[in-house]
Amino acid sequence: MNNGNGGGKLNALIDRQKDIQAALKEIQKRRRAQERSDRIRLEAEIGAALLADAEASDGGAGRAYISEVLDRVVTNDGARAFLRAKGWLPS
């Protein structure tokens, strides 16, 4: 009956569990940060492509389509005011 040794193993396992949980939280934090970064890059890349297409389209069809989408999707008053001021939403 060696309670001291068994208790030491248990404490070591508990400490290891805490270390693993902390490492897991750090990995999850980095993954969320990478996902946010990827989302921002996607928005920039897609936005740039759509703007270029709208500017290059004949007759303004591309710009009209993007304006329709913006009018339907953008709900933030500040964003709508900015887009209106830039000519992307009707006054």
Buried (B, 14 or more C-beta within 10 A) or exposed (E): EEEEEEEEEEEEEEEEEEEEEEEEEEEEEEEEEEEEEEEEEEEEEEEEEBBEBBEEBEEEEBBEBBBEEBBEEBEEEEEBEEBBEEEBBEE
